Amino acid sequence: MLTFLAVTQVLIVVGMVSLILMHSGRDAGMGGLGFTPASQGGTHIVERNLTRVTLVVVVLFFANSVALFHYLS
């Protein structure tokens, strides 16, 4: 069980880091210039979905960390 939780933790961390690095910064694109485009096209939807997936992975990371803590103690 410990091996499964540890491998899962590593996979979750790799996924979480990848997802966080995919997010665009505040200064990226048109948002950095101080105005928003007239149309909130597909980019806005993709960023919102990326944020949702990132939050799910973060919750999985937290739950797996708690499970590892309880297993080891």
Secondary structure, DSSP 4 states (H G I P E B T S, - for coil): -HHHHHHHHHHHHHHHHHHHHHSPPTTSGGGGGT---SS--HHHHHHHHHHHHHHHHHHHHHHHHHHHHHHH-
